[in-house]
Amino acid sequence: MANRLGMKVGDSEHPVQGAMLQVGSPAPDFVLLTPRYSQRTLANYEGKVKILSCIPSVDTGVCSAQTHRFNKEAADLGDDIVIVTVSADLPFALGAFTIPIGVSASGRCLSSISRTSSSM
């Protein structure tokens, strides 16, 4: 899959991998890790409306605030809607963040870092 320009932060353009999703398109499947290193895929949330919140790190002020806010809002959405936060943080770092706010056990904060990642 080729990288392409597409995400702008300030004046800097950053490459994005893969094709841009269109509004209403089905999300591609994924395999992500919970803070306890169990795998989650799109199928784990089958039959639910899925809101994906993708952040670089829960250790940044904006990302932390967004994750706290979405977790709070999720409580009022009902059982047929799930908000899943996807972060580039290591699973254990997500655990340190999510356990105090109560999202760890539900598998709604997931790491995009795999056990076999060459960046670890």
DSSP file (Angstrom, degrees, kcal/mol; ACC not computed):
  #  RESIDUE AA STRUCTURE BP1 BP2  ACC     N-H-->O    O-->H-N    N-H-->O    O-->H-N    TCO  KAPPA ALPHA  PHI   PSI    X-CA   Y-CA   Z-CA
    1    1 A M              0   0    0      0, 0.0     2,-0.2     0, 0.0    16,-0.0   0.000 360.0 360.0 360.0 128.5    0.0    0.0    0.0
    2    2 A A        -     0   0    0     15,-0.1    16,-1.4     1,-0.1     2,-0.2  -0.508 360.0-121.7 -84.4 148.8    1.5    3.3   -1.0
    3    3 A N  E     -A   17   0A   0     14,-0.2     2,-0.3    -2,-0.2    14,-0.2  -0.575  31.9-175.4 -81.6 152.3    1.7    6.3    1.2
    4    4 A R  E     -A   16   0A   0     12,-2.1    12,-4.2    -2,-0.2     2,-0.1  -0.969  30.9-100.9-142.9 157.4    0.1    9.5    0.1
    5    5 A L  E     +A   15   0A   0     -2,-0.3     3,-0.1    10,-0.3     8,-0.0  -0.470  66.0 119.4 -71.5 152.9   -0.1   13.1    1.4
    6    6 A G  E     +     0   0A   0      8,-1.0     2,-0.6     1,-0.3    -1,-0.2   0.400  45.4  78.5 172.1 -16.2   -3.4   13.8    3.1
    7    7 A M  E     -A   14   0A   0      7,-1.8     7,-3.2     2,-0.0     2,-0.5  -0.957  54.8-164.7-118.5 120.4   -3.1   14.8    6.8
    8    8 A K  E     -A   13   0A   0     -2,-0.6     2,-0.5     5,-0.2     5,-0.2  -0.894   9.6-178.4-108.4 128.0   -2.1   18.4    7.5
    9    9 A V  E >  S-A   12   0A   0      3,-2.8     3,-2.0    -2,-0.5     2,-0.3  -0.972  70.3 -44.1-122.0 112.7   -0.9   19.4   11.0
   10   10 A G  T 3  S-     0   0    0     -2,-0.5    -2,-0.0     1,-0.3     0, 0.0  -0.521 123.6 -26.2  63.6-128.1   -0.1   23.1   11.1
   11   11 A D  T 3  S+     0   0    0     -2,-0.3     2,-0.4    -3,-0.1    -1,-0.3   0.462 119.8  97.2 -93.3  -2.9    1.8   23.9    8.0
   12   12 A S  E <   -A    9   0A   0     -3,-2.0    -3,-2.8     2,-0.0     2,-0.4  -0.742  61.5-149.3 -97.0 132.6    3.2   20.3    7.6
   13   13 A E  E     -A    8   0A   0     -2,-0.4    -5,-0.2    -5,-0.2    -2,-0.1  -0.822  15.9-159.5 -94.7 135.3    1.6   17.7    5.4
   14   14 A H  E     -A    7   0A   0     -7,-3.2    -7,-1.8    -2,-0.4    -8,-1.0  -0.928  20.4-110.6-119.1 140.5    2.0   14.1    6.6
   15   15 A P  E     -A    5   0A   0      0, 0.0     2,-0.4     0, 0.0   -10,-0.3  -0.391  27.8-157.8 -69.2 145.4    1.8   10.9    4.5
   16   16 A V  E     -A    4   0A   0    -12,-4.2   -12,-2.1     2,-0.1     2,-0.4  -0.975  14.5-127.8-122.9 137.7   -1.2    8.7    5.1
   17   17 A Q  E     +A    3   0A   0     -2,-0.4   -14,-0.2   -14,-0.2   -15,-0.1  -0.688  66.3   3.7 -90.0 137.1   -1.2    5.0    4.2
   18   18 A G  S    S-     0   0    0    -16,-1.4     2,-0.2    -2,-0.4    -2,-0.1  -0.149  98.9 -39.9  88.9 178.6   -4.0    3.5    2.1
   19   19 A A        -     0   0    0      1,-0.1     2,-0.2   -16,-0.0    -2,-0.1  -0.518  63.4-103.9 -81.6 147.3   -7.0    4.9    0.3
   20   20 A M        -     0   0    0     -2,-0.2     2,-0.2     1,-0.1    -1,-0.1  -0.516  36.5-124.9 -68.9 131.8   -9.1    7.6    1.9
   21   21 A L        -     0   0    0     -2,-0.2     2,-0.3     4,-0.0    -1,-0.1  -0.543  20.2-134.8 -76.1 145.3  -12.4    6.3    3.2
   22   22 A Q    >   -     0   0    0     -2,-0.2     3,-2.5     4,-0.1    -1,-0.0  -0.741  33.9 -88.4 -97.5 149.5  -15.5    7.9    2.0
   23   23 A V  T 3  S+     0   0    0     -2,-0.3    -1,-0.1     1,-0.3     0, 0.0  -0.348 117.3  19.8 -56.0 130.5  -18.4    8.9    4.3
   24   24 A G  T 3  S+     0   0    0      1,-0.3    -1,-0.3    -2,-0.0     3,-0.1   0.284  92.4 131.0  90.3  -9.8  -20.7    5.9    4.6
   25   25 A S    <   -     0   0    0     -3,-2.5    -1,-0.3     1,-0.1     2,-0.1  -0.466  67.7-100.6 -72.6 147.0  -18.1    3.4    3.5
   26   26 A P        -     0   0    0      0, 0.0    -4,-0.1     0, 0.0    -1,-0.1  -0.423  39.9-110.8 -65.3 142.3  -17.7    0.3    5.6
   27   27 A A        -     0   0    0     -2,-0.1     2,-0.1     1,-0.1     3,-0.1  -0.488  33.8-112.3 -70.1 141.7  -14.6    0.4    7.9
   28   28 A P        -     0   0    0      0, 0.0    -1,-0.1     0, 0.0    14,-0.0  -0.431  40.2 -96.0 -70.7 152.9  -11.9   -2.0    6.9
   29   29 A D        -     0   0    0     -2,-0.1     2,-0.3    12,-0.1    12,-0.1  -0.259  46.8-172.5 -65.4 157.6  -11.2   -4.8    9.4
   30   30 A F        -     0   0    0     -3,-0.1    12,-0.6     2,-0.0     2,-0.4  -0.965  25.3-144.6-146.0 160.2   -8.5   -4.4   12.0
   31   31 A V  E     +B   41   0B   0     -2,-0.3     2,-0.3    10,-0.2    10,-0.2  -0.962  34.7 163.4-127.5 113.0   -6.7   -6.4   14.7
   32   32 A L  E     -B   40   0B   0      8,-2.7     8,-2.6    -2,-0.4     2,-0.4  -0.803  31.1-117.1-126.8 166.3   -5.8   -4.2   17.6
   33   33 A L  E     -BC  39 111B   0     78,-2.2    78,-3.4    -2,-0.3     6,-0.2  -0.862  13.7-139.8-112.5 140.1   -4.8   -4.9   21.2
   34   34 A T    >   -     0   0    0      4,-2.6     3,-2.2    -2,-0.4    76,-0.1  -0.365  43.3 -94.4 -79.2 170.2   -6.5   -4.1   24.5
   35   35 A P  T 3  S+     0   0    0      0, 0.0    60,-0.2     0, 0.0    -1,-0.1   0.711 130.5  54.2 -59.4 -18.2   -4.4   -2.9   27.5
   36   36 A R  T 3  S-     0   0    0     68,-0.2     3,-0.1     2,-0.1    56,-0.1   0.196 120.7-110.3-100.1  14.8   -4.3   -6.6   28.6
   37   37 A Y  S <  S+     0   0    0     -3,-2.2     2,-0.3     1,-0.2    78,-0.1   0.666  71.7 138.6  66.5  21.4   -3.0   -7.7   25.2
   38   38 A S        -     0   0    0      1,-0.0    -4,-2.6     0, 0.0    -1,-0.2  -0.741  54.7-112.6 -90.7 149.4   -6.1   -9.5   24.0
   39   39 A Q  E     -B   33   0B   0     -2,-0.3     2,-0.4    -6,-0.2    -6,-0.2  -0.526  28.4-169.4 -85.0 145.8   -7.0   -8.9   20.4
   40   40 A R  E     -B   32   0B   0     -8,-2.6    -8,-2.7    -2,-0.2     2,-0.3  -0.988   5.2-177.6-128.7 142.2  -10.1   -7.0   19.1
   41   41 A T  E >   -B   31   0B   0     -2,-0.4     3,-1.4   -10,-0.2     4,-0.4  -0.784  47.4 -94.8-126.7 173.8  -11.3   -6.9   15.6
   42   42 A L  G >  S+     0   0    0    -12,-0.6     3,-1.8    -2,-0.3   -11,-0.1   0.850 121.6  66.3 -57.5 -33.8  -14.2   -5.1   13.9
   43   43 A A  G >  S+     0   0    0      1,-0.3     3,-1.8   -13,-0.2    -1,-0.3   0.766  85.3  70.6 -62.0 -26.2  -16.2   -8.3   14.4
   44   44 A N  G <  S+     0   0    0     -3,-1.4    -1,-0.3     1,-0.3    -2,-0.2   0.726 104.9  41.6 -61.7 -19.5  -16.1   -7.8   18.2
   45   45 A Y  G X  S+     0   0    0     -3,-1.8     3,-1.7    -4,-0.4    -1,-0.3   0.096  84.4 149.9-115.3  20.3  -18.4   -4.9   17.7
   46   46 A E  T <   +     0   0    0     -3,-1.8     3,-0.1     1,-0.3    -3,-0.1  -0.236  65.8  23.1 -57.4 139.7  -20.7   -6.5   15.1
   47   47 A G  T 3  S+     0   0    0      1,-0.3     2,-0.3    33,-0.0    -1,-0.3   0.438 105.0 101.7  84.2   0.2  -24.3   -5.2   15.2
   48   48 A K  S <  S-     0   0    0     -3,-1.7     2,-0.5    33,-0.0    -1,-0.3  -0.844  79.8-111.9-114.4 152.0  -23.4   -2.0   16.8
   49   49 A V  E     -d   81   0B   0     31,-3.0    33,-2.8    -2,-0.3     2,-0.5  -0.719  41.7-148.4 -74.5 129.0  -22.9    1.5   15.4
   50   50 A K  E     -d   82   0B   0     -2,-0.5     2,-0.6    31,-0.2    33,-0.2  -0.899  18.3-169.6-112.0 128.6  -19.2    2.2   15.8
   51   51 A I  E     -d   83   0B   0     31,-2.7    33,-2.8    -2,-0.5     2,-0.6  -0.971  14.8-157.3-111.7 116.5  -17.6    5.5   16.4
   52   52 A L  E     -d   84   0B   0     -2,-0.6     2,-0.6    31,-0.2    33,-0.2  -0.847   7.8-169.0-100.3 122.6  -13.8    5.3   15.9
   53   53 A S  E     -d   85   0B   0     31,-3.0    33,-3.0    -2,-0.6     2,-0.6  -0.938   9.0-165.3-109.7 110.0  -11.7    7.9   17.7
   54   54 A C  E     +d   86   0B   0     -2,-0.6    33,-0.2    31,-0.2    31,-0.1  -0.861  14.6 168.2-104.0 123.4   -8.1    7.7   16.4
   55   55 A I  E     -d   87   0B   0     31,-3.0    33,-0.7    -2,-0.6     3,-0.1  -0.921  39.3-133.7-131.6 154.5   -5.5    9.5   18.4
   56   56 A P  S    S-     0   0    0      0, 0.0    32,-0.7     0, 0.0     2,-0.3   0.896  86.3 -11.4 -74.3 -39.2   -1.7    9.6   18.5
   57   57 A S    >   -     0   0    0     30,-0.1     3,-1.2    31,-0.1     6,-0.2  -0.948  43.6-140.1-164.4 137.5   -1.3    9.3   22.3
   58   58 A V  T 3  S+     0   0    0     -2,-0.3    -1,-0.1     1,-0.2     6,-0.1   0.574  99.6  76.1 -72.6  -8.0   -3.4    9.5   25.5
   59   59 A D  T 3  S+     0   0    0      4,-0.1     2,-0.3     5,-0.1    -1,-0.2   0.365  78.7  86.5 -85.3   5.9   -0.4   11.3   27.0
   60   60 A T  S <> S-     0   0    0     -3,-1.2     4,-2.7     1,-0.1     5,-0.3  -0.821  84.3-123.7-103.8 149.1   -1.3   14.5   25.1
   61   61 A G  H  > S+     0   0    0     -2,-0.3     4,-2.4     1,-0.2     5,-0.2   0.905 108.4  43.9 -57.6 -47.7   -3.7   17.0   26.6
   62   62 A V  H  > S+     0   0    0      2,-0.2     4,-2.6     1,-0.2    -1,-0.2   0.926 116.0  46.9 -66.2 -45.0   -6.1   17.1   23.7
   63   63 A C  H  > S+     0   0    0     -6,-0.2     4,-2.4     2,-0.2    -2,-0.2   0.891 113.3  49.3 -65.9 -39.6   -6.2   13.3   23.2
   64   64 A S  H  X S+     0   0    0     -4,-2.7     4,-2.6     2,-0.2     5,-0.2   0.936 112.7  46.9 -63.0 -47.4   -6.6   12.7   26.9
   65   65 A A  H  X S+     0   0    0     -4,-2.4     4,-2.6    -5,-0.3    -2,-0.2   0.903 112.5  50.5 -61.9 -41.8   -9.5   15.2   27.1
   66   66 A Q  H  X S+     0   0    0     -4,-2.6     4,-3.0     2,-0.2     5,-0.2   0.921 111.5  47.6 -62.2 -44.9  -11.1   13.7   23.9
   67   67 A T  H  X S+     0   0    0     -4,-2.4     4,-2.3     2,-0.2    -2,-0.2   0.913 113.3  47.6 -66.0 -43.1  -10.9   10.1   25.3
   68   68 A H  H  X S+     0   0    0     -4,-2.6     4,-2.2     2,-0.2    -1,-0.2   0.935 114.6  47.1 -60.9 -45.4  -12.3   11.2   28.7
   69   69 A R  H  X S+     0   0    0     -4,-2.6     4,-2.7     1,-0.2    -2,-0.2   0.930 112.7  47.6 -63.9 -46.4  -15.1   13.1   27.0
   70   70 A F  H  X S+     0   0    0     -4,-3.0     4,-2.3     1,-0.2    -1,-0.2   0.888 111.1  52.1 -64.0 -37.4  -16.0   10.3   24.6
   71   71 A N  H  X S+     0   0    0     -4,-2.3     4,-0.9    -5,-0.2    -1,-0.2   0.912 111.6  46.9 -63.4 -41.6  -16.0    7.7   27.5
   72   72 A K  H >< S+     0   0    0     -4,-2.2     3,-0.7     1,-0.2     4,-0.4   0.931 114.2  46.7 -64.6 -45.7  -18.4   10.0   29.4
   73   73 A E  H >< S+     0   0    0     -4,-2.7     3,-1.5     1,-0.2     4,-0.3   0.839 102.4  65.4 -65.2 -34.0  -20.7   10.4   26.4
   74   74 A A  H >X S+     0   0    0     -4,-2.3     3,-1.3     1,-0.3     4,-0.5   0.815  89.2  67.0 -60.3 -31.1  -20.6    6.7   25.6
   75   75 A A  T << S+     0   0    0     -4,-0.9    -1,-0.3    -3,-0.7     3,-0.2   0.782 104.4  44.0 -61.5 -26.4  -22.4    6.0   28.9
   76   76 A D  T <4 S+     0   0    0     -3,-1.5    -1,-0.3    -4,-0.4    -2,-0.2   0.419  95.3  78.7 -98.6   0.8  -25.5    7.7   27.6
   77   77 A L  T <4 S-     0   0    0     -3,-1.3     3,-0.2    -4,-0.3    -1,-0.2   0.682  92.3-125.8 -86.5 -17.6  -25.6    6.3   24.0
   78   78 A G    ><  -     0   0    0     -4,-0.5     3,-1.0    -3,-0.2    -1,-0.2  -0.246  34.0 -66.1  93.9 172.9  -27.1    2.9   24.8
   79   79 A D  T 3  S+     0   0    0      1,-0.2    -1,-0.2    -2,-0.1    -2,-0.0   0.621 123.1  64.5 -77.1 -14.2  -25.9   -0.6   24.1
   80   80 A D  T 3  S+     0   0    0     -3,-0.2   -31,-3.0   -32,-0.1     2,-0.4   0.419  97.1  62.5 -92.6   3.5  -26.2   -0.4   20.3
   81   81 A I  E <   -d   49   0B   0     -3,-1.0     2,-0.4   -33,-0.2   -31,-0.2  -0.994  62.6-174.9-128.4 134.2  -23.5    2.3   20.0
   82   82 A V  E     -d   50   0B   0    -33,-2.8   -31,-2.7    -2,-0.4     2,-0.6  -0.992  15.3-151.5-130.5 137.0  -19.8    1.9   20.9
   83   83 A I  E     -d   51   0B   0     -2,-0.4     2,-0.5   -33,-0.2   -31,-0.2  -0.937  16.6-168.6-104.4 122.3  -17.0    4.4   20.9
   84   84 A V  E     -d   52   0B   0    -33,-2.8   -31,-3.0    -2,-0.6     2,-0.5  -0.954   8.2-153.6-114.6 122.1  -13.6    2.8   20.3
   85   85 A T  E     -de  53 109B   0     23,-3.3    25,-3.3    -2,-0.5     2,-0.5  -0.845   8.0-162.4 -95.2 126.8  -10.5    4.9   20.8
   86   86 A V  E     +de  54 110B   0    -33,-3.0   -31,-3.0    -2,-0.5     2,-0.3  -0.945  15.1 177.6-111.5 124.7   -7.5    3.7   18.8
   87   87 A S  E     -de  55 111B   0     23,-2.8    25,-2.7    -2,-0.5    26,-0.3  -0.896  40.0-135.2-128.4 153.9   -4.1    4.9   19.9
   88   88 A A  S    S+     0   0    0    -33,-0.7   -31,-0.1   -32,-0.7    23,-0.1   0.332  73.5 115.3 -85.9   6.1   -0.5    4.5   18.9
   89   89 A D  S    S-     0   0    0     21,-0.2    24,-0.6     1,-0.1    23,-0.2  -0.377  79.0 -98.5 -70.7 154.1    0.4    4.0   22.6
   90   90 A L    >>  -     0   0    0      1,-0.1     4,-2.0    21,-0.1     3,-0.6  -0.428  36.7-111.6 -66.3 149.9    1.7    0.7   23.8
   91   91 A P  H 3> S+     0   0    0      0, 0.0     4,-2.2     0, 0.0     5,-0.1   0.886 117.0  52.0 -53.9 -43.1   -1.0   -1.5   25.4
   92   92 A F  H 3> S+     0   0    0      1,-0.2     4,-1.9     2,-0.2     5,-0.1   0.853 107.7  52.8 -66.0 -31.1    0.4   -1.2   28.9
   93   93 A A  H <> S+     0   0    0     -3,-0.6     4,-1.3     2,-0.2    -1,-0.2   0.884 108.3  50.5 -68.4 -38.2    0.5    2.6   28.6
   94   94 A L  H  X S+     0   0    0     -4,-2.0     4,-3.6     1,-0.2     5,-0.3   0.894 107.3  55.2 -63.7 -38.5   -3.2    2.5   27.6
   95   95 A G  H  X S+     0   0    0     -4,-2.2     4,-2.2     1,-0.2    -2,-0.2   0.915 104.7  51.9 -59.8 -44.1   -3.9    0.4   30.7
   96   96 A A  H  < S+     0   0    0     -4,-1.9    -1,-0.2     1,-0.2    -2,-0.2   0.824 118.4  38.9 -62.3 -30.9   -2.3    2.9   33.0
   97   97 A F  H  X S+     0   0    0     -4,-1.3     4,-0.5    -3,-0.1    -2,-0.2   0.893 120.8  40.5 -83.7 -44.4   -4.5    5.6   31.5
   98   98 A T  H >X>S+     0   0    0     -4,-3.6     5,-1.5     1,-0.2     4,-0.9   0.810  98.4  69.4 -84.5 -30.8   -7.8    3.7   31.0
   99   99 A I  H ><5S+     0   0    0     -4,-2.2     3,-1.1    -5,-0.3    -1,-0.2   0.922  99.5  50.5 -57.2 -46.2   -8.1    1.6   34.2
  100  100 A P  H 345S+     0   0    0      0, 0.0    -1,-0.2     0, 0.0    -2,-0.2   0.808 114.5  44.5 -62.7 -26.8   -8.7    4.7   36.4
  101  101 A I  H <<5S-     0   0    0     -3,-0.6    -2,-0.2    -4,-0.5    -3,-0.1   0.422 114.4-116.6 -99.1   2.8  -11.5    5.9   34.1
  102  102 A G  T <<5S+     0   0    0     -3,-1.1    -3,-0.2    -4,-0.9     4,-0.1   0.697  83.6 106.9  81.7  21.7  -13.1    2.5   33.7
  103  103 A V     >X +     0   0    0     -5,-1.5     5,-1.2     2,-0.1     4,-0.6   0.555  54.0  85.2-106.1  -8.7  -12.7    1.7   30.0
  104  104 A S  T >45S+     0   0    0     -6,-0.5     3,-1.4     1,-0.2   -68,-0.2   0.930  88.5  48.1 -61.0 -50.2   -9.9   -1.0   30.1
  105  105 A A  T 345S+     0   0    0      1,-0.3    -1,-0.2    -7,-0.1    -2,-0.1   0.777 106.0  58.6 -66.1 -26.3  -12.1   -4.1   30.7
  106  106 A S  T 345S-     0   0    0     -3,-0.3    -1,-0.3    -4,-0.1    -2,-0.2   0.599 103.7-126.5 -81.8  -8.9  -14.6   -3.2   28.0
  107  107 A G  T <<5S+     0   0    0     -3,-1.4    -3,-0.1    -4,-0.6    -2,-0.1   0.839  70.4 127.9  70.1  32.3  -11.9   -3.2   25.3
  108  108 A R      < +     0   0    0     -5,-1.2   -23,-3.3     1,-0.1     2,-0.5   0.516  59.8  62.3-100.3  -6.4  -12.9    0.3   24.0
  109  109 A C  E    S- e   0  85B   0     -6,-0.4     2,-0.3   -25,-0.2   -23,-0.2  -0.972  75.3-179.0-116.1 115.2   -9.3    1.7   24.2
  110  110 A L  E     - e   0  86B   0    -25,-3.3   -23,-2.8    -2,-0.5     2,-0.4  -0.864  23.4-132.9-123.4 148.5   -7.1   -0.2   21.8
  111  111 A S  E     -Ce  33  87B   0    -78,-3.4   -78,-2.2    -2,-0.3   -23,-0.2  -0.802   1.3-157.2 -99.1 137.2   -3.5    0.0   20.7
  112  112 A S        +     0   0    0    -25,-2.7     2,-0.5    -2,-0.4   -24,-0.2   0.424  69.7 101.1 -88.3   0.8   -2.4   -0.1   17.1
  113  113 A I        -     0   0    0    -24,-0.6     2,-0.1   -26,-0.3   -80,-0.1  -0.764  65.1-149.9 -87.7 122.5    1.0   -1.4   18.2
  114  114 A S    >   -     0   0    0     -2,-0.5     3,-1.5     1,-0.1     6,-0.1  -0.487  24.0-113.4 -90.2 163.5    1.3   -5.1   17.7
  115  115 A R  T 3  S+     0   0    0      1,-0.3    -1,-0.1    -2,-0.1    -2,-0.0   0.769 119.2  46.1 -62.3 -25.9    3.4   -7.6   19.8
  116  116 A T  T 3  S+     0   0    0      3,-0.0    -1,-0.3     2,-0.0    -3,-0.0   0.244  80.2 140.4-103.4  12.6    5.6   -8.1   16.8
  117  117 A S    X   -     0   0    0     -3,-1.5     3,-1.2     1,-0.2    -4,-0.0  -0.302  50.3-143.3 -59.8 135.7    6.0   -4.5   15.8
  118  118 A S  T 3  S+     0   0    0      1,-0.2    -1,-0.2     2,-0.1    -3,-0.0   0.608  96.0  68.8 -75.7 -10.3    9.5   -3.8   14.6
  119  119 A S  T 3         0   0    0      1,-0.2    -1,-0.2     0, 0.0    -2,-0.1   0.538 360.0 360.0 -85.2  -4.8    9.3   -0.4   16.3
  120  120 A M    <         0   0    0     -3,-1.2    -1,-0.2    -6,-0.1    -2,-0.1   0.448 360.0 360.0 -90.2 360.0    9.3   -1.9   19.8
